[in-house]
Each structure stands twice: as C-alpha cells, then as structure tokens.
Amino acid sequence: MLELGNVASRVVNFNHLRQLHAQIICNSLHHHNYWVSLLINHCTRQNAPPHYAHLLFQSTLNPNVFVFTSILRFYSHRHDHAKVALLFEQMQGRGVRTDAFVYPTLIKSAGNGGIGFHAHVLKLGHGSDAIVRNAVIDMYARLGPIGHARKVFDEIPDRERKVADWNAMISGYWKWESEDQAQWLFDVMPERNVITWTAMVTGYAKVKDSVAARKMFDLMPERSVVSWNAMLSGYAQNGLAEEALELFDEMVSAGIEPDETTWVTVISASSSSGDPCLAASLVRMLNQKRIRSNSFVRTALLDMYGKCGSIDAARRIFDELGVYRNSVAWNAMISAFTRIGDLDSARELFNTMPKRNVVTWNSMIAGYAQNGQSAMAIELFKEMITAKESTPDEVTMVSVISACGHLGALELGNWAVRFLTENQIKSSISGCNAMIFMYSRCGSMEDAKRVFQEMATRDVVSYNTLISGFAAHGHAMEAINLMSAMKEECIEPDKVTFIGVLTACSHAGLLEEGRKVFESIKDPAIDHYACLVDLLGRVGELEEAKTTIEKMPMEPHAGVYGSLLNASRLHKHVELGELAATKLFELEPENSGNFILLSNIYASSGRWKDVERIRERMKKTGVKKTTGWSWVEYGGKLHKFIVADRSHERSDDIYRFLVELRKKMREAGYVADKSSVLRDVQDEEKEEIVGTHSEKLAICYALLVSEAGAVIRVVKNLRVCLDCHAAIKMISKLEGREIIVRDNNRFHCFKDGVCSCKDYW
C-alpha cells in the first residue's frame, strides 16, 4: 500500500497514470472505491480522455460518495454539464447519500440550474457550509444577478467571511463590468491573497485598461505563475503582443517556471505577429526546456505555424494530435489553409470535421470571402442556415455582408441585413462598417451614409470606408469634408484615409485640393505618390507626373507606373505610355492589363503594326488577355455575360431586344465609337464587336426582366470602354432608367443621358 501511495504521489502525466493503474490491477485493488476515486482524481489533473475515466468509474460495482464526487468533478472540469446531471441522477437512484462537499461541484456545473441546488442545500441545512456558500456566491457572481451574490455575501458574519468569498465577489463585479464596486471591495477587504491581486489584474485587462492592470501587477507583494499568466493574457487579449513577449522575458529572468498556460498564452501572442523567426525561437525554447506539451500547447503551436505560413508544420501537429484533436485544432487548421488560399484543402477538412461550431463556419465563410470567392461565401452561409448546426453571429454576418459588397449584389446584401435584424444579431462597429462597405460597393451611397449617421460610435475604419465609397463615386468634396469631420471627432486620418481622399480628388479632377491633401501628409507612403501621379495624369499634367515619379524618395511600384500609363492612354501620349509600359512589363510581366492599355494607345494613333507586335509578345510570353464580364442581379442570382455571349437561357430574347435598342439609338443619333477595338478590321466588324460588349448584354437582360423604372445595377471586371459609356448614357435616356455601372475603377451613374463622372474617367 505504501509503495502504491508513493507511485500515486509521483503521477505527472497520463502515462504515469496508466502505470499506476496497472500496478493497482496487479494488486487486485482496481475494484476498491478508494483507489478508483484516486485514479479518477488523477484523470482530472492529467486531462485524461473521458472514455478512460468512465471505464475506471464502471470498474467499481458499488461506487460510494467519494467515487461519485470524483467523477462529477472530472466531468465538471471538462464542462460536460449534461454528464454531471446524469451522474447525479444515478447517484440519487443508487441511494448514495449526498454530503455537503458534493454540492459545490454540482452548483458549479449546473449553470442556471444551480439556483435549484442552492434551494436544495438550504433545505438540507448545508447553507452555512463555507465551501457550499462560496460556490453559491461564485455561481451568482458568474451567471447573475450579481445582487443575489452580494446578498449571500452580506449575510455572512464578518468573522466567518473567507478570502475566497471576497475574491468571488470581486471577480463577479469585474464580470458584470462594475469596476468601482470591484475596486471598493478590494480596498476594504481585511486580507488579500495572490488570487485577489490576480483577479484585479484580470479585471483591468478585461476592460482594456492595460496600464492599470500592469500597475496592480507591479504592486503585488507576491506573484504566482497564475499572476504572470493573467498579465500575459491581458496583454495578448488587448493586442499588445510585444509587451506580452517582453513580460515573458521578465518572467523567465525572474526564475519563474512557465507552465502550459504560460506557453499557450505566449505562443498565441506571438501568433499575432506572424513572424516565422519568432515562432522558431519559441519552439527552440520549448525544446531546450524539454516542455512536455499537452494538446492545448500543441494546438497553440498549430495556430502559430498557420499564421506564420508554415503550413507543413501546422499540418504535422494537426495529424499528431489524433484523438486529442478538438474543435480549436480543426478550426486553426482550416484557417491556416484559407490564409494561404488553399480553399480546397480547407473545405475538405470542413466537410470531414466531426462536429462543426460557429467558428468553423465563420472560418470557412471568411476564407471564401477573403480569397475572392464571394459567391461561395454566400452559398456556404445559405447552407449554414439550412443545416442549423450553428447559429450565425456578428462575425458570420460581417463576412457575408462584405461578400455581398464585393459582388455588388444589393438584393443579397439587403437580404443579409434583414437576416441580421430579424434574428436580433447584435451589430457592433464592425457590423456597421461592413454595411457601409456593402452599400458603397453596391452603388447605394444614401444607405451607406444613413448607416454611418446612425452609428453611436465610429472608428477610423467607419470613416475610411465611407470616404472610399465617396471616392469610387467621384464625390470629392464629400470625401474632403468627411476627413475634416473625423478630425473634429478626434480620430486621426491614417494612410487609408489619405488614399481615399486623394482618389476622390483624382476622379473629380480637383488638382489644387488634391495637392493640398498630399502636402498635409507628414510622411507620404508610396501609395500616396501613386494617387498624386494619377491625379496629375488625369488632368493632363503629364510632365509633372513624370517628374514626381523621378523625385520620389522610394522606388516606384507598379501602381505608380500604372497611373502614368493610364494617363498616357487618356491623353494619347505614346512616348510616355511606352516608358510606363516598359517599367510595368518588368515589375508585373503577367499582368495582361498593361499590354492592353499600351495596345489601346497604339490603336488610337493608328499604329496597327505596334498593336500586332504587342499581341505577338503576349503570345510568346504566355500572357492571356483577361476575359471581360459583366453581371446583373435578378431573383437572388447573379447573371453573368461575356462579349458576344449566347449561353444565357434568355439569349434569343436578349439579342432581339438589343437589335431593337440599337435601332432606336441610331435614330436618336448614336454612332458607335470603334476606337477601343484592337484589330485592324472593317468598320462594320468593329461595330459588331463593340455592339455585343458584356455590359450591353447585361443591361438588355435587366431591361427585359425588371420592373419599369427600376434601377439597373451592373458590375464589370474591366474598365468600361468609350463606346459602352456613350451607349449607356443614351440607353438611360431612351428607356427612362437609372443605370449604375461599377467597373474596376469607379462607379458610373447614368440618368437622363448624363453620367455622374461627367465624362471624366
């Protein structure tokens, strides 16, 4: 017996536990309640698999109160509250007497059902038991109402109040965001321990007051590893990864041995940096200290590798986890694949995951949305609603609403917003920002402004999103005024703000206003220079644009030369266009758009041999022209068209309508602009080519199926050509429709024969 007791005291992992179990079996003690209870208690400490603990419980024929208490604690520790309730029923069914020490476990596990147990212990006369009473205070402090916890606390005579009771109340007040009450109790309590101080550190970190949390931490008379972990977690949860890693260095220097929670926190903090070198140094430290990492540490490592792009290392840990693979590990692996754009591997894991939760759905939906697969994101969201496995939350809706914005699908966007409202999903700043983005990208600026104005609190993203919307619509003064308003609200403009305002000035041709904005930037980034070059180029200041590039304090990137190339196209400046294109062919040799723009410049000057030369170069280097497409939304679906497309189910009707529309347009004085055709062919053939451009087919379909007077919204992946621009102006007048076209550059709102861009794009 003494030898077994010594072995039991040295159990520090699951393998040790199994060895102890084997020795107990060899001594024929495996049916004895004492040893079964001891083994189950070790299962709780070593986080043993549930099936193993359950087999131990079943090995005794007549479990006593101690065995039941041990197995109840095991499942309570795992937050398996349903199992705790079932075992308690078994305990009562077997007639096992429930002593006072059973109830703290039951109360902690029962959630709101703990109120019933509170009534039960009062009836049995256990209400004055210190441990039971503390469990009751803790239950009300965690689940509310906090006033009930305070009532139980106040009923305890002063001399009988334990530090644990004060600590439970302090933690409860922090939980319910009663900072003043928590601080008051801390100040008046007669005795504090390390748990008290740690609760204050955790509380201040929870309300994002890292400075106050650190002050409390520094004032602590003594610190445990839990105290260090609380401060580390506070930094990590508030996005202060650098401070967390510095504190970890202090911890190691102070001779404090990190535990598994420390490592999980530090690894998670370093994950946010996405720095592979930092990840490697942490792994080396783990190996040097010979840390026996449990499933939580390994899951944190998996997440870190995923965020650092080390997908093979992440997958290796995922595979090694085996039966210890929990939902966090699955979700981290799915996110790791989506982060590198491997959506097929992510979806394969998603489909094979044994039990998905809302985080799983969110990871996959966001993966599609962030990798340009917006339609798939929305389809998966529809599957989520149908499957009813998990309830969508705000994170889900942010991804879905943003995806609708990327598609320019206002019908779907409005449906998603209605779903959010009807299902009472709380919408924070992020949700409102997503709605502003969606409405802006769908060409509904009035709705975007309405959401912005209704927000109680706004952040820099709120302002930037609306400013970018104004920029895409060419509303320069609104963008400039909004930047002034954000300063008045004490929100400092950032890099994105200035890009938005400069873009707005460029689209509206406001040169002097744009210059002033650029000059107000303390340290202009390369993207700000690209905007300035675009602004100068559009208004015809090509030499100044070229000089700006030459005097830039950094090496120009493709965006800068792209602005110059587009300006050369607008103003038919062949020499400057060739200079910009030559640089672009070096910087992004696979971008077909640069070849097409240069071809346009040559074609507009009648230099057909040069057009052919560019075409041959594209063939030789394997660069393929991006297929132009346009889509319109109708009946909850996106209807997509390419040039001369005849694949749509109503293709015959569309072309019949197009013939009639052309006839009306010619009678009204329309003459096709054939300058964008990059082939030296007869005018009749050129007219046929431009006449069946994708946006014209999309508009004809929309005119066929939509109600009279309804706004038509078209999304196009390339820049709208001169002929289509002129044609849509006339169509809007002839058909009495507002037609909103979003191309890859900006919005064009056509109404009564006029475009919002004022023919300046």
Secondary structure, DSSP 8 states (H G I E B T S, - for coil): -HHHHHHHHT--SHHHHHHHHHHHHHTT-TT-HHHHHHHHHHHHHHT--HHHHHHHHHT-SS--HHHHHHHHHHHHHTT-HHHHHHHHHHHHHTT----GGGHHHHHHHSGGGHHHHHHHHHHHT-TT-HHHHHHHHHHHHHHS-HHHHHHHHHHS-GGG--HHHHHHHHHHHHHTT-HHHHHHHHHH-S---HHHHHHHHHHHHHTT-HHHHHHHHHH-SS--HHHHHHHHHHHHHTT-HHHHHHHHHHHHHTT----HHHHHHHHHHHHTTT-HHHHHHHHHHHHHTT----HHHHHHHHHHHHHTT-HHHHHHHHHHHGGG--HHHHHHHHHHHHHTT-HHHHHHHHHH-SS--HHHHHHHHHHHHHTT-HHHHHHHHHHHHHH-SS---HHHHHHHHHHHHHHT-HHHHHHHHHHHHHTT----HHHHHHHHHHHHHTT-HHHHHHHHHH-SS--HHHHHHHHHHHHHTT-HHHHHHHHHHHHHTT----HHHHHHHHHHHHHHT-HHHHHHHHHT-SS--HHHHHHHHHHHHHTT-HHHHHHHHHT-SS---HHHHHHHHHHHHHTT-HHHHHHHHHHHHHH-TT-HHHHHHHHHHHHHTT-HHHHHHHHHHHHHHT------EEEEEETTEEEEEETT---STTHHHHHHHHHHHHHHHHHTT-----TT--S---HHHHHHHHHT-HHHHHHHHHHHHS-TT--EEEEESS---HHHHHHHHHHHHHHT--EEEE-SS-EEEEETTEETTTT--
